[in-house]
Amino acid sequence: MDLQTLWFVAVAVLWTGFLLLEGFDFGVAGLLPVLGREPADRKLMLRTIGPLWDGNEVWLVTAVGATFAAFPGWYATWLPAMYLPFVLVLVGLIVRAVAFEWRHSSHDERWDAAWTRVITTGSFIAAGGLGAALGATTLGLPVGEGGIRVGGAFSGWSWPALLGAVAVLAYSLVHGAVFLSMKTEGELRHRARAFAQRWAPLAALPLLGWAGLVWARYGGLPTGITLVVAAGAVVLTWARLAAGREGQAFTAWAVVLLASMATVFGAVFPVVLPSTIDPAFDVLVTGASVSDYTLTVMTWVAGFGLPVVLGYQAWTYWVFRKRLTAEPEHATVS
C-alpha cells in the first residue's frame, strides 16, 4: 500500500471514528427531551456521557488536521465549499460545551431546563452539519477546474448534503438510545431499549441509502460486500435488542456505521471530492496529497503518537464501563 492510500484510509478511519464515538454523545443529548421525563432521568443521561464527550471530540480535531496535513488539495476545496456546515459544526460544539459546564452552576429548574435545551440543540446542529459536509464530499459538490467552487455560499447545500445530515442525525439518535440501554439501570434503560428497537430499522435507511448511492456510482464487489454487512448488522441490532442483549446490540449498531462508511470511502476512492459539474474536475488522491517525504514523516509521528492516544482513550472507557443508576451521586458532567 502506497503512502497516499495509507493516509486516505487513515483520514477515513478518523472521520468514521468521530461519527462512532461522538455519535452516541449526540444521540444521548438529542434524546434528552424524549427519554428524560424527569430531572433525575436527564441527570442520569448526561452522567453517562460526562467523562467521554470532550475526549471524543479529539477525533474531529485529528480528522480535520490529518485531512489538511496529508491532503491539502482536498482540504482547500472541501472546507471552503462547505464553509457554512463546518461553521455550524463549530457553533454547535461550542454552545453544547458551554451548556455542559453552565448547566450545573445553578439548581434552578428553569436554568437547568434552558441549558438542557441548548445541549440538545447544539448536538443536533453539530451532527447535522458534519453529516452534510461528509455527504457532499462523497456524493459531489459543484467544483470546477482547479478545485474552485462554482456558485455562492449556499451552492453546497444540495440533496447529498441533506441526505448526509439526515443519515448522521438518525443514526446518532438510535446510537444514543442503545448506549443508554447499555449504560443505565431501571426504567430509563427499558425506555431507551424500546426506543432503539422501534426506530433502528428506519433510522438506518438514510445511512444505507447514502452508502448505496456511492456504491452504485463508484463501487465494486468488495464495497458491495461491506454494504451487505451493514444491512445485515441492522437486522442483528434489532434482534439483539429484542433479546435484551444491549452490549451485543451496541456492537452490531457500530458495525452498521463502520461497514457503511467503509462502503462510502472505499467506493469513492481514489476520488476525494467528486465534481457535480464534470468528472474531469474531480479532486483525486494523487493531485490532492503532499509529497511522499511529508507523508513519510507524518507516518513516523503518527506511529509513535497514535498508540498513546488510543491507549488513553481505551483506558477511559474501561474505567467508566459500569452501568449507572439514578441514585443520588456527587458526579457532575465535566
N, C-alpha and C positions, 0 to 999 in steps of 0.2 A: 504494500500500500504506500503510495507516494504521500509526501507531507501535506499537499493541498487536500487530498482526500481525507487524510487523518484529521486535519483541522476542521474540515467540513463536518465530519462525524462528531468531533468534539463540540462544535458550536450547536449542532442539532441536539446532542445529549444535554447540554446546558439549558437550552430553551425548554426541552421536554422535562428536565429535572425541576425547573422552576414551576412549570404548569402542574407537575405532580405534587410537589411539596407545598407550594403556596396555594394550590387549588383547594385543598381541604380547609385552609385558613379562610379563603374567600367564601367557601361554601358554608362554613360554620357561621361566619359573620352575616352572610345573606339569609340564613335561616333563623336568625335571632327573632324577627317578628312572627315567624311561623311556628317554631318549636318552643321558643322562650315565652311561655304563657305567664310565668310568674317571675318576679325579680330573682328568686333563688335559681330558677332554671337558666336565666340569662347569665347569671354569675358563673354557674357551673359550665355553661357552654364556652364562655370566654376563658375560664381556667384551663380548659383542655388545650387551647392553643397558646396560652400565655407564655410558656417557656420556649415556644417554637417559631412564632410568626416572624420575628425580626431576623432570626438566623436563616429562615427560608428565603428571605429577600436578598440574601447574599448571592443566590443563584442568578437573580436578574442582573445584578451589577457585573457578575462574572460573565454572563452571556453577552451582554452589550459590549463589555471590554474585549472579550475574545473575538466578537464579530468585527470590532474596529481594528484590533491588532492584526488579525490574520487576513481579513478580507476588507480592507478599507474601501475598495470599489463598491462592494455590497452595502457597507455602512453608509457611504456617501450618497448612494442612490435611494436606499430604503428609508432611512430616517427622515430626510427632508421630504420625501414623497408622502410619508405618513406622519408628518410633524404633529398634527392635531391629536391623533390617537396616542402618540407617545407622551404628549403633554398631559393628556387626560390620565394616563397611567401614573405619571409622577404626581399629579394633583391628588388622585385617589389614594396613593400610597402615603402621601404626606398627611392628608387630613385624617386617615384612619390611624396612623401612628400617633398623632396628637390626641385623637379621641381615646385611644387605649390608655394613655397616661392621664388625661384630664378627667376621665370618667370616674376615677376613684378619689378625686380631690374633694368631693363633697358627697354627703349621704342623702341629699335631697332627691326625692323620687323624680321630679321633673328634670333636674340636672342629669340624673342617670339615664332617663329615657331619651333626652336630647342627644347625648353623646353616643348612646347605643345606636340611634338612627344614623349618626354620622359614620360610625364604624360600618354599618350595613351599606350606606350609600357609597362611601369611599371604596369599599370592596367591589361593589358592582361596577363602578366606573373603571377601576384598575383592571379587573378581569375582562370587561368588555373591550377596553382599549387595547389590551395586549392581544386578545383574540382577533380583533380587527387587523392589527398590524401583521400578525402571523398568517392570517388568511389571505391577505393581499400579497404578501411576499411569496406565497406558494401557488396562488392561482392567477396572479398577474396584476400589474399596475400600468398606467399609461406612461410608459418610459420610451423616450425617443433615442436618437443617436447620441452616443457618448454618455448614456445613463442619465440624461436630463429628463426630469418630469415634465410631461405635457399637460397643461391645464392649470387651474388655480389651486388654492389651498384645499378645496374640497374634492379635487379630482380623484383622490384615492378612496373616497367613500363610495364604494361600489358594492355590488352584491357579494363578491368574495369577502370583503371586509365585514359585511353584515353577517354572513354565514360563519366566519371565524369567531365573531363576537358572541353569537348565539351558542355556538358549539362549546366555547370555553365556559360561558356562564352556566349553561345547562349541565355540563359535566361537573363543574365545581359544586353545584348545589347538591347533587347526589353524592359526590365525593365527600362533602362535609357531613352529610347525613350518615353515611357509612362509617366515617371516622367517629362521629358522636356515638353511634351504637356500639363501637368497639371500645370507646374510652370512658363511658359513663355507666352508671347503675341506675336502677329504678325506672320510673315512668318515662323519663326523658329518653332512656335507652330504647324503650319499646316504641315510642313515638318516632324516633329517628329511624329505627329499622323499618317501621311500617312505611314511612315516607320514601325511603330509599327503594324498598321493594316495589312500591306502587309506581314510582316515576323513573326508575333506572332504564327500562326499555325505551321509553320516549325520549329521555334526556340523552341517550346515546346516539339517536338518529342524526342530529346535526353534525356531530363529530365523525360518524361513519360516512355521512354524505360528503363532508369535506374531503376525507381521505379517499373516498370512492371517486370523486371528481378528479383529484390529482392523479390517481392511478389510471383512470380511463384516458387521460391525456398523455401521460408520460410513462406509465408503469409497465412492468413485465411480470413474469412468473414469480420471482422472489417477493416483490411487494404485493402481489396478489395473494400470496400465502399469508403475509402479515395482516392483510385486510380481513381475511377469513378468520384468523386467530382473534382479531379484535371483535368481530361479530360473535364468535363463539364465547369469548370472555364475558360478553353482556349476558348471555344465557346462563353461564356459570355463576355470575354475580347474583342474578335473581334466584337461582336455585339455592345457593348458599345462604342468602338472606332468609329464604323461606324455611330453611333448616335451622335457623338461629345461629349459624356459624359466621359471626361478624368478621373475625380475623381473616378467614378464607375469602369472604366476600370483598373485603378491602383489597386483598391481594389481586383478586380477579378483576376488580374495577380498575386497579392500577394497570393491569395488563391491557385493558381496553385502551387507555391513553398511550401506553408505551408502543403497542402494536400499531395504533392509528398514526402516531407521529413517525414511527419507522416507515410506514407506508408513504406518508406525505413527503418526508425528506428524502427517503430512498428513491421514490419515483421521480421526483423533480430533478435530482442530481444528474448532470453537472450544472444545471441552471440554478442560480441562487435567487434570481428575480426575473420571472417571465414578463415580457412586454405584451400588453394587450393591443399594441399598435401594429407591430411587425415582429415575428420571431427573430429576425435578423438583429433586433435591438435587445434581445435577451442578455441579461448580465450573467456571465459564466464564471465558474470557479477559477478557471485559468486566467481570465482577464481581471478578476477582482482581488486576487490574493497578492500578498507581499512576496518578496524574494525567498528562495529556498533557505538562504542563510538566516534570514529573520525567523522563518518558521522553525529552523533547527534550534536556534537559541530559545525560542518560546517553548519548544518541546522539552528541552532540558529543565527550564524553570518550572514548567507545569509538572514534570515528572517528580520533582522534589517537593513542591508546594501542595499539589493536589491531594496526595495521600494524607497529609496532616489535616487539611480542611475536612476531608471526608471522614477521617477518624474522629475528629472532634464532634462533628455533627451526629455521627452514628452513636457516639457516647452520650450525647444529649438526649437522643431519642430513647436510648436504653435506660437512662436514669429516670425519665418521665414516662415509662412504659405502662404503669399500672392504671387501672380504672379509677375514676374519681366519683365521689358521691356528693350529694347536695348538703351534707353535714357542714356546719359552720367551720371554716378554717381561716388561718391567717394569711393564706397565699393570696397574692394580688397579681394582676396581669401586668407584666413589665416587658 
